[in-house]
């Protein structure tokens, strides 16, 4: 099948996925590029439809992916480069854009925290007020790559299925278990009630990251550089944790800080007797 008109219903549907309200309504996200569409397939996510260019189909790797998509029941259509660019959110699209089904995360609760506590790295990450899709995607990628049990989503944080977050996560948002809470404080309260520790990342905290026992099930809360973590979360915090820095640098970007904290937790879990 070949599509040439921007008014085609399938093109209109794909463009809708650029907006969060439509992503929630359709239960899907926009995934761009061969690598990330392959990741969606590998994660077992239904790829409902995909559009691609002639050049993409002519490349051996592109042709192989299109065969895999066809075998999985994906609706495929060839489009012009210009039409693909109109749908894609990147400046240099890589020849394929797909609609991938995603689920609305379930609310946190006893079953979720039990799953976290039983994980190889018994840690759930809570990005509080992280509004940049690239930062959130990086955090999700690190959490998945380092073996964290999952992530908790709260209002005020960017949609993890924002196309740019999907790209920054290298598709990890399609694999990492996620839950949601009405607020960061509500998630922290629920975690403490389930017996987990709650550690709040804060640049000025007295406890260095290596002094925390990350082998104990916990919720790690990180905030954006401007506002930090919601003050209400402090009521339920086990403690505040920092990454000691040298030389006049007051704090790190939230994605960098989160990656370091997650790595320290993974290091402890890997070296535990």
N, C-alpha and C positions, 0 to 999 in steps of 0.2 A: 504494500500500500504506500502511496506517496501523497503527502499533504503539501499544498502550495499556498493556501490562504490563511492569514492570521485570524480570520473569523471562524475557522474550523472549530467545532465544539471541543475537540480534544486539546487543541492549542489553548483555547480559553480556559479549560480546566487546569492545565499545567500552570498557566500564568497566575491563576487564583492561589496556587500553593505558595506563592511568594509572600502571602499575608497569613498571619497567625490564625485569625478567625476562620479563614477558609481551611487551613490545615486541620484545625480541630473539627470543623464541620464535616470534612471529607475523610478524616482519620488517616491522613497521609502526609508525606513530605516530598520535597523536590530533591532529587539526588543527581549530581552532575559528575561526569567523568567515568571512564571505564573502571578504574580501580574501585571507586566507591559503589558503583552498581554491582560489581562482582562481590564486594563485601556484603551488600544487602542480600544477595542470593545466598552467600555462604552462611549468613546469620539466620536464614530461613524466613526472611521477610517476603511476603508476596509483592512482586513487582508488577503492578497492574498494567502499566503501559510505558512505552519508551519511544522517543523520537531520536533519529540519528541522521548523520550526513552520509553522502555517498563515499566521501573519503574515509570515514570511519568504517563503513562496511567493507571497503576495499583492503583494509589492513588485516593481516592474519589474526591478530589478537582481537580486533573489533569483530571480525566475522565469527570467531569462536564464541564471543560473548553473545552475539545475536542468536546464534544457534542454541545456546544454553537458555536464553530468555524465551525463545520460541518453544523449546521443550517444556519450560515451566508454565506455559500458557499466557505469557505476556503479550499484549497487543502491541505490535510494532508498526512504525511508519517512518519512511524516509522523508526528510525535509531539506530545504535549502540551508546553506550556512546562515543566511540572514534571518531566517525564521527561527533557527535554533538559538541564535544570539538574542532574539526578542524574548525567548522564554528563559534562558539561562541568567543567573545572577552573577556570574564571574565575567571578568573582562575578556578572557580568552577561553571560551568553552572548548572542551576536549572531545567534541563530536557526538556526545550522547547525553540525553537528559531523561530521567525516569521518574515516574510516580511510584513511591514505595509506601506500602501500608504501615502505619504505626498505631500502637495502642495507647489509650489514655492511661497513664500510670494510676495504680490503685492507691487508696489512702494508706498512710502508715498505720500500723497496729501491731498487736502481739506477734502475729504470724510473720510480719515483715522483719521485726527486730530479732526474732528467733532465727530467721534465715541469715541475717547479718552476723549474729553471734556464732553461727555454725560455719561461717566462711573460712577459707584458708587464711585470708587477711580479714579479720572480723571488724571491718571499718566501713561505715557509710559516710559519704561526703555530702555536705550540705552547702552549696554555693548560695549565699544570702545577698541578694541585691546585685549580683553580677550581671551587668547589662550588655556587655560586649560579646557578641556571638563567638568571636575568635577565642576570647579568654575562656568562655564556658566550654567550647569544644576542646580546647587544650586540656582543661581540667578533667573532662570526661575521658579523653584519650589516656591521660596518665592514670586515672583511677582504674580503667579497664586493663591497661597494660601492666600495672603493678599488682593486679589481683584483688582490688578492693571489692567488697561484697555488693556495693551498689551506690546509688546517689538518691538524695531526697530533693524534690523540686518544690519551691514555694513562690507565692506571688512576689513580683518585683524582680525576679530573675528571668533573663531572656529564655525563650523557648528553646529547649535542647534540640528540637527538630527544625529550628530555623536553618535554611539551606547552608548558610555560612557556618553555623555551628556544626552541622553534619560534616561539612568539609574539613573544618579544623579538627574535628574528632577522628578524622580518617575512617568514618563509619562506625566508630566505637559506640556511639549513642544508640546504634541499632542492636548492640549486644549487651551493654551494661544494664543490669536490673535497676529499675527506677520505681520510686514511690513518690507520693505527693502529700503535702500538708498545707493547712490553711495559713500557717505562718511559721517562721523559723522558731519562734518561742514555743509554738504548739508541738513542733517536731522534737525540740529539745526536751520538753516536758514528757512527751510520749516515750522518748528514748530512756530517760531516767527512770520512769515508771517500770520499764521493761528490764532494768538492771544494767543498762549500758552507761559508760562514762560519756560525758559531753565536754569536748575540748574546743575552746574558742581560739582561733588564731588571731593574735594581736601583736603588732610590732613592738610595743613597749612592755610586753609581759615579762615576768621575772623567770619563768620556767623555760629553759631551752628545750628544743624539740627532742634532743637525745635523752633527756631526763624523764620523758613520759614512757610508761609501759604500754606500747601500742599493741601488745599481744592481748590485752584485755579488750573485749568488745566495746566499741565506742562510736560516737557520732562526732565527726570533725566539721566544724563550722568555719567557713572562710567568707570574708566580705570584700566589697570593692575598696579600692584605695581611698576614695573620697569619704564615704560615710562609714565604712567598716561594717562590722556585724551589728545587727539590731540590738539596742540596749536591753530589750526585754529578754533576750536569750541569756544574759548574764545571771538571771535568777536561777537558772537550771544548770549552769556550768559547773563541771567538776573542777575546772581550772582554765587558765589562759596560757597559751603556749606561743613562744616566739622562735624565730630563726635569728640567732645572734649574728650581727653584721659588723664588719670593720670599716674604718675610714669615713665617716661622714654621710653614709647612705642610710636614710631613715627607714625605708621600707622597700619591699619588692613588689613588682606587679603581682596581682592576685594569682594569675596562672603559674608564674614562676614559684611563688611561695607555696601554693598548693602542691605543685609537683615535688618540691623538696620535702614537704611534710609527708606526702604519700610515700616517697622513696625511703625515708627514715622508718616509717611504719613497716614497709615491705622488707627492709633490711633486717629489722628486729625479728620479724616473723620467720625469715629465711634462716637466721642464725640461732633460733631458739633451740635449746637442748631437747 
